[in-house]
C-alpha cells in the first residue's frame, strides 16, 4: 500500500499539471492595450486591424501626393506659356476624387465593422 501512495500522488500531480497546461490558453500582451492579455486569435485580429489602418493611411498619403503633383504639373504648363487644358484638369480632379471617395468608403466600412464587433478572428 505504501508503494502505491507515492505513485498515486505522482499521477495526481501530473494529471493536474496536464489539465492546467491544456486548459489555459496561451496569452501575450496586447498591441493596442498594454494592460491587457490577449489570445492568439485576438492578437491576430489586432495585427490585421493595424495593417489595414496603415494601408488606408498610406493610400491617403499617395492620393495627396498625386494631387500635389497634378497641381504642380498644371502650374508648370501654365507658366510655360502653353495653353491651359481645362478638360485635362477636370478629368484629373474627377479621377482623384473617385479614388479618394472609394478609399474613404472602404475605410469607413472597415471601421464600422470593427466598431460594431462584427469582425471576429480575422473574418467578417
Backbone as a chain_set.jsonl record, in Angstrom:
{"seq": "XXXXXXXXXXXXXXXXXXXXXXXXXXXXXXXXXXXXXXXXXXXXXXXXXXXXXXXXXXXXXXXXXXXXXXXXXXXXXXXXXXXXXXXXXXXXXXXXXXXXXXXXXXXXXXXXXXXXXXXXXXXX", "coords": {"N": [[0.819, -1.195, 0.0], [1.954, 1.268, 0.767], [3.756, 1.646, -1.27], [2.194, 2.329, -3.394], [1.134, 4.798, -2.745], [2.952, 6.94, -3.236], [3.115, 6.69, -6.002], [0.465, 7.196, -6.691], [0.164, 9.862, -5.805], [2.017, 11.09, -7.493], [0.827, 10.596, -9.994], [-1.576, 12.045, -9.681], [-0.603, 14.689, -9.371], [0.702, 14.991, -11.847], [-1.501, 14.68, -13.582], [-2.965, 16.943, -12.812], [-1.218, 19.014, -13.581], [-1.123, 18.549, -16.36], [-3.833, 18.994, -16.994], [-4.011, 21.723, -16.315], [-2.153, 22.875, -18.133], [-3.292, 22.183, -20.6], [-5.827, 23.35, -20.393], [-5.476, 26.137, -20.114], [-5.301, 28.882, -22.165], [-2.751, 30.166, -24.364], [-1.382, 33.336, -23.817], [-0.561, 36.772, -24.549], [0.811, 40.108, -24.269], [-1.31, 42.73, -25.293], [-1.293, 44.465, -28.449], [-2.506, 46.912, -28.675], [-3.439, 47.68, -26.157], [-1.618, 47.918, -23.363], [-2.088, 46.932, -20.824], [-3.551, 44.649, -21.007], [-4.133, 41.181, -21.575], [-4.041, 38.997, -24.368], [-5.369, 36.395, -26.488], [-4.099, 34.15, -29.056], [-5.777, 34.407, -31.339], [-7.088, 36.86, -30.88], [-4.85, 38.52, -30.847], [-3.987, 38.237, -33.496], [-6.155, 39.437, -34.809], [-5.922, 42.086, -33.869], [-3.46, 42.715, -35.045], [-4.089, 42.537, -37.799], [-5.934, 44.61, -37.931], [-4.303, 46.821, -37.391], [-2.608, 46.648, -39.614], [-4.476, 47.109, -41.683], [-5.288, 49.715, -41.092], [-2.85, 51.06, -41.426], [-2.41, 50.604, -44.181], [-4.58, 51.985, -45.254], [-3.955, 54.611, -44.484], [-1.556, 54.959, -45.851], [-2.499, 54.88, -48.478], [-3.999, 57.206, -48.443], [-1.978, 59.121, -48.146], [-0.67, 58.709, -50.566], [-2.642, 59.51, -52.356], [-2.77, 62.234, -51.723], [-0.188, 62.997, -52.53], [-0.383, 62.505, -55.306], [-2.317, 64.374, -56.015], [-0.995, 66.746, -55.361], [1.181, 66.606, -57.17], [-0.24, 66.767, -59.563], [-1.282, 69.365, -59.404], [1.107, 70.85, -59.393], [2.162, 70.096, -61.872], [0.218, 71.141, -63.649], [0.506, 73.847, -63.01], [3.091, 74.278, -63.923], [2.706, 73.886, -66.673], [1.046, 76.038, -67.279], [2.765, 78.135, -66.627], [4.736, 77.801, -68.552], [3.705, 78.884, -70.769], [2.103, 77.545, -72.466], [-1.067, 76.52, -73.812], [-3.799, 76.338, -71.556], [-5.347, 73.411, -70.355], [-8.411, 72.766, -69.641], [-10.115, 70.564, -69.68], [-8.429, 68.403, -69.245], [-7.531, 68.982, -66.657], [-9.968, 68.846, -65.282], [-10.646, 66.159, -65.715], [-8.508, 64.88, -64.382], [-8.941, 65.811, -61.744], [-11.448, 64.691, -61.255], [-10.789, 61.971, -61.335], [-9.06, 61.739, -59.15], [-10.807, 62.473, -57.111], [-12.611, 60.317, -57.278], [-10.973, 58.151, -56.513], [-10.305, 58.948, -53.914], [-12.842, 59.049, -52.734], [-13.661, 56.372, -52.908], [-11.698, 55.141, -51.297], [-12.256, 56.364, -48.848], [-14.829, 55.384, -48.325], [-14.343, 52.625, -48.127], [-12.586, 52.557, -45.944], [-14.279, 53.612, -43.975], [-16.223, 51.626, -43.871], [-14.745, 49.425, -42.921], [-13.976, 50.407, -40.394], [-16.525, 50.724, -39.235], [-17.411, 48.055, -39.097], [-15.54, 46.989, -37.342], [-16.082, 48.545, -35.1], [-18.722, 47.811, -34.535], [-18.303, 45.271, -33.745], [-18.42, 43.079, -35.411], [-16.339, 41.813, -36.588], [-14.557, 38.989, -36.139], [-11.95, 37.011, -35.091], [-10.425, 37.623, -37.365], [-12.167, 37.336, -39.478], [-14.923, 38.415, -41.476]], "CA": [[0.0, 0.0, 0.0], [2.827, 2.424, 0.836], [4.392, 1.791, -2.576], [1.229, 2.921, -4.325], [0.812, 6.166, -2.343], [3.81, 7.866, -3.985], [2.706, 6.596, -7.404], [-0.821, 7.877, -6.8], [0.398, 11.305, -5.698], [2.687, 11.495, -8.735], [-0.182, 10.59, -11.059], [-2.496, 13.157, -9.452], [0.099, 15.939, -9.681], [0.895, 15.002, -13.298], [-2.81, 14.928, -14.19], [-3.296, 18.341, -12.552], [-0.377, 19.858, -14.439], [-1.595, 18.388, -17.743], [-5.118, 19.68, -17.1], [-3.732, 23.161, -16.284], [-1.488, 23.247, -19.385], [-4.242, 22.039, -21.702], [-6.992, 24.215, -20.211], [-5.144, 27.559, -20.117], [-4.812, 29.316, -23.48], [-1.538, 30.968, -24.393], [-1.704, 34.765, -23.952], [0.533, 37.739, -24.603], [0.369, 41.491, -24.083], [-1.998, 43.297, -26.446], [-0.6, 45.518, -29.199], [-3.223, 48.172, -28.532], [-3.627, 47.995, -24.735], [-0.525, 47.251, -22.653], [-2.547, 46.344, -19.566], [-4.491, 43.565, -21.321], [-3.594, 39.96, -22.165], [-4.885, 38.523, -25.454], [-5.046, 35.082, -27.043], [-3.53, 34.183, -30.395], [-6.769, 34.905, -32.287], [-7.265, 38.296, -30.621], [-3.618, 39.169, -31.276], [-4.016, 38.256, -34.959], [-7.144, 40.441, -35.184], [-5.315, 43.396, -33.633], [-2.419, 42.91, -36.052], [-4.76, 42.814, -39.068], [-6.517, 45.948, -37.812], [-3.207, 47.781, -37.534], [-2.181, 46.607, -41.018], [-5.499, 47.758, -42.511], [-5.21, 51.15, -40.823], [-1.627, 51.562, -42.066], [-2.622, 50.596, -45.628], [-5.504, 53.075, -45.553], [-3.24, 55.881, -44.344], [-0.597, 55.045, -46.958], [-3.276, 55.231, -49.669], [-4.349, 58.611, -48.303], [-0.785, 59.915, -48.459], [-0.429, 58.582, -52.002], [-3.637, 60.367, -53.009], [-2.337, 63.613, -51.534], [0.97, 63.221, -53.4], [-0.853, 62.579, -56.689], [-2.995, 65.659, -56.191], [0.037, 67.779, -55.351], [1.929, 66.557, -58.434], [-1.137, 67.259, -60.605], [-1.31, 70.823, -59.304], [2.409, 71.376, -59.817], [2.263, 69.884, -63.32], [-0.625, 72.136, -64.322], [1.118, 75.161, -62.805], [4.235, 74.354, -64.826], [2.178, 74.037, -68.029], [0.562, 77.416, -67.407], [3.919, 79.027, -66.61], [5.5, 77.624, -69.79], [3.054, 79.658, -71.812], [1.273, 76.686, -73.305], [-2.489, 76.702, -73.489], [-4.349, 75.614, -70.407], [-6.259, 72.348, -70.756], [-9.37, 72.594, -68.545], [-10.676, 69.207, -69.709], [-7.44, 67.545, -68.58], [-7.581, 69.28, -65.228], [-11.239, 68.328, -64.776], [-10.544, 64.698, -65.705], [-7.604, 64.513, -63.29], [-9.597, 66.077, -60.46], [-12.514, 63.687, -61.087], [-10.149, 60.686, -61.019], [-8.574, 61.801, -57.766], [-11.991, 62.45, -56.248], [-13.132, 58.947, -57.269], [-10.077, 57.327, -55.696], [-10.454, 59.367, -52.521], [-14.172, 58.656, -52.271], [-13.649, 54.917, -52.71], [-10.878, 54.849, -50.115], [-12.967, 56.81, -47.654], [-15.948, 54.468, -48.073], [-13.795, 51.348, -47.667], [-12.095, 52.758, -44.579], [-15.433, 53.772, -43.091], [-16.864, 50.315, -43.72], [-13.898, 48.616, -42.039], [-14.089, 50.948, -39.045], [-17.865, 50.424, -38.73], [-17.485, 46.639, -38.747], [-14.749, 46.796, -36.126], [-16.801, 49.196, -34.002], [-19.91, 47.035, -34.215], [-17.893, 43.965, -33.211], [-18.749, 42.005, -36.332], [-15.117, 41.169, -37.028], [-14.102, 38.065, -35.109], [-10.882, 36.117, -35.529], [-9.951, 37.97, -38.691], [-13.179, 37.071, -40.501], [-16.057, 39.344, -41.452]], "C": [[0.862, 1.258, 0.0], [3.522, 2.674, -0.497], [3.462, 2.529, -3.547], [0.871, 4.369, -3.977], [1.656, 7.162, -3.136], [3.462, 7.847, -5.472], [1.388, 7.33, -7.619], [-0.669, 9.387, -6.733], [1.05, 11.834, -6.975], [1.698, 11.567, -9.886], [-1.159, 11.752, -10.908], [-1.85, 14.506, -9.798], [0.298, 16.064, -11.187], [-0.414, 15.298, -14.018], [-3.227, 16.384, -13.99], [-2.496, 19.286, -13.431], [-0.834, 19.773, -15.89], [-2.929, 19.098, -17.959], [-4.918, 21.195, -17.142], [-3.125, 23.621, -17.61], [-2.476, 23.197, -20.548], [-5.382, 23.051, -21.598], [-6.705, 25.708, -20.286], [-4.617, 27.963, -21.497], [-3.558, 30.177, -23.343], [-1.931, 32.428, -24.624], [-0.422, 35.576, -24.021], [-0.05, 39.127, -24.416], [-0.213, 42.026, -25.395], [-1.142, 44.361, -27.129], [-1.222, 46.889, -28.962], [-3.362, 48.623, -27.082], [-2.587, 47.221, -23.933], [-0.965, 46.55, -21.369], [-3.449, 45.131, -19.783], [-3.752, 42.391, -21.95], [-4.57, 39.455, -23.227], [-4.428, 37.141, -25.913], [-4.491, 35.259, -28.456], [-4.504, 34.778, -31.409], [-6.994, 36.405, -32.119], [-6.041, 39.089, -31.072], [-3.581, 39.297, -32.801], [-5.002, 39.315, -35.458], [-6.594, 41.856, -34.984], [-4.264, 43.712, -34.692], [-3.029, 43.241, -37.411], [-5.395, 44.211, -39.062], [-5.452, 47.021, -38.008], [-2.72, 47.821, -38.975], [-3.181, 47.331, -41.923], [-5.47, 49.273, -42.32], [-3.985, 51.755, -41.503], [-1.798, 51.621, -43.583], [-3.547, 51.737, -46.041], [-4.79, 54.426, -45.485], [-2.191, 56.062, -45.436], [-1.31, 55.441, -48.249], [-3.672, 56.702, -49.627], [-3.156, 59.5, -48.628], [-0.465, 59.861, -49.952], [-1.394, 59.478, -52.782], [-3.239, 61.831, -52.896], [-1.136, 63.944, -52.418], [0.565, 63.344, -54.859], [-1.53, 63.923, -56.955], [-1.982, 66.797, -56.248], [0.81, 67.788, -56.674], [1.062, 67.049, -59.595], [-1.196, 68.786, -60.591], [0.005, 71.444, -59.79], [2.573, 71.242, -61.328], [1.44, 70.919, -64.084], [-0.065, 73.55, -64.156], [2.311, 75.339, -63.736], [3.791, 74.548, -66.273], [1.724, 75.473, -68.255], [1.746, 78.387, -67.466], [4.764, 78.924, -67.878], [4.882, 78.404, -70.942], [2.215, 78.8, -72.751], [-0.185, 76.848, -72.902], [-2.929, 75.799, -72.338], [-5.377, 74.602, -70.893], [-7.255, 72.106, -69.624], [-9.972, 71.189, -68.51], [-9.723, 68.229, -69.021], [-7.441, 67.743, -67.076], [-8.841, 68.703, -64.591], [-11.195, 66.802, -64.689], [-9.652, 64.226, -64.561], [-8.245, 64.698, -61.929], [-10.702, 65.055, -60.194], [-11.923, 62.327, -60.727], [-9.671, 60.663, -59.572], [-9.739, 61.776, -56.788], [-12.561, 61.037, -56.158], [-12.286, 58.029, -56.416], [-10.249, 57.668, -54.217], [-11.793, 58.923, -51.945], [-14.233, 57.159, -51.997], [-12.855, 54.521, -51.481], [-11.574, 55.233, -48.832], [-14.101, 55.843, -47.309], [-15.452, 53.12, -47.578], [-13.313, 51.477, -46.231], [-13.235, 52.899, -43.587], [-16.136, 52.454, -42.834], [-16.067, 49.426, -42.776], [-14.037, 49.109, -40.606], [-15.451, 50.65, -38.426], [-17.968, 48.965, -38.307], [-16.696, 46.352, -37.478], [-15.491, 47.369, -34.927], [-18.013, 48.376, -33.576], [-19.573, 45.638, -33.706], [-18.23, 42.818, -34.124], [-17.526, 41.305, -36.867], [-14.624, 40.299, -35.89], [-13.077, 37.129, -35.73], [-10.458, 36.386, -36.958], [-10.933, 37.736, -39.801], [-14.321, 38.066, -40.351], [-17.33, 38.56, -41.335]], "O": [[0.538, 2.222, -0.694], [3.842, 3.82, -0.814], [3.923, 3.266, -4.418], [0.358, 5.094, -4.83], [1.117, 8.137, -3.658], [3.511, 8.886, -6.13], [1.219, 8.015, -8.627], [-1.294, 10.113, -7.506], [0.679, 12.896, -7.475], [1.734, 12.513, -10.672], [-1.532, 12.378, -11.9], [-2.472, 15.356, -10.436], [0.083, 17.139, -11.748], [-0.435, 16.083, -14.966], [-3.783, 16.995, -14.902], [-3.04, 20.251, -13.966], [-0.925, 20.79, -16.576], [-3.133, 19.733, -18.993], [-5.582, 21.882, -17.918], [-3.536, 24.646, -18.153], [-2.483, 24.095, -21.39], [-5.852, 23.555, -22.618], [-7.633, 26.485, -20.508], [-3.597, 27.441, -21.946], [-3.346, 30.831, -22.322], [-2.72, 32.725, -25.521], [0.648, 35.128, -23.61], [-1.269, 39.299, -24.405], [0.339, 41.793, -26.471], [-0.368, 45.064, -26.48], [-0.537, 47.909, -29.041], [-3.399, 49.823, -26.81], [-2.669, 45.996, -23.833], [-0.268, 45.659, -20.885], [-4.052, 44.638, -18.83], [-2.849, 42.585, -22.765], [-5.783, 39.479, -23.019], [-3.267, 36.766, -25.751], [-4.424, 36.372, -28.979], [-4.097, 35.575, -32.254], [-7.082, 37.136, -33.105], [-6.168, 40.188, -31.61], [-3.193, 40.338, -33.332], [-4.714, 40.016, -36.428], [-6.783, 42.722, -35.838], [-4.186, 44.839, -35.18], [-2.54, 44.133, -38.104], [-5.387, 44.905, -40.079], [-5.676, 48.008, -38.708], [-2.448, 48.897, -39.508], [-2.786, 48.074, -42.821], [-5.613, 50.025, -43.284], [-4.067, 52.835, -42.087], [-1.373, 52.592, -44.21], [-3.319, 52.383, -47.064], [-5.004, 55.286, -46.34], [-1.957, 57.179, -45.896], [-0.791, 56.243, -49.026], [-3.681, 57.372, -50.66], [-3.303, 60.516, -49.307], [-0.039, 60.859, -50.534], [-1.002, 60.125, -53.753], [-3.356, 62.586, -53.862], [-1.062, 65.032, -52.989], [1.099, 64.185, -55.581], [-1.33, 64.528, -58.008], [-2.094, 67.7, -57.077], [1.065, 68.853, -57.235], [1.575, 67.683, -60.517], [-1.164, 69.423, -61.644], [0.001, 72.442, -60.51], [3.063, 72.159, -61.988], [1.919, 71.503, -65.056], [-0.157, 74.362, -65.077], [2.522, 76.425, -64.277], [4.426, 75.291, -67.021], [1.99, 76.055, -69.307], [1.741, 79.337, -68.249], [5.444, 79.885, -68.237], [5.509, 78.555, -71.991], [1.675, 79.306, -73.735], [-0.49, 77.263, -71.784], [-2.479, 74.662, -72.193], [-6.194, 74.917, -71.758], [-6.971, 71.313, -68.726], [-10.302, 70.68, -67.439], [-10.161, 67.332, -68.3], [-7.362, 66.78, -66.314], [-8.792, 68.14, -63.498], [-11.652, 66.22, -63.706], [-9.997, 63.281, -63.851], [-8.111, 63.842, -61.054], [-10.881, 64.604, -59.063], [-12.488, 61.606, -59.905], [-9.86, 59.675, -58.862], [-9.662, 61.124, -55.746], [-12.955, 60.601, -55.076], [-12.821, 57.21, -55.669], [-10.33, 56.775, -53.373], [-11.865, 58.474, -50.801], [-14.784, 56.725, -50.985], [-13.284, 53.664, -50.709], [-11.495, 54.513, -47.837], [-14.31, 55.52, -46.139], [-16.072, 52.525, -46.697], [-13.592, 50.616, -45.396], [-13.167, 52.366, -42.479], [-16.591, 52.189, -41.721], [-16.644, 48.748, -41.925], [-14.2, 48.3, -39.693], [-15.539, 50.357, -37.234], [-18.553, 48.665, -37.266], [-17.129, 45.565, -36.636], [-15.526, 46.754, -33.861], [-18.298, 48.262, -32.384], [-20.463, 44.901, -33.281], [-18.32, 41.679, -33.666], [-17.657, 40.285, -37.544], [-14.31, 40.795, -34.808], [-13.322, 36.529, -36.776], [-10.159, 35.445, -37.694], [-10.588, 37.916, -40.969], [-14.643, 38.503, -39.245], [-18.414, 39.144, -41.298]]}, "num_chains": 1, "name": "protein.A"}
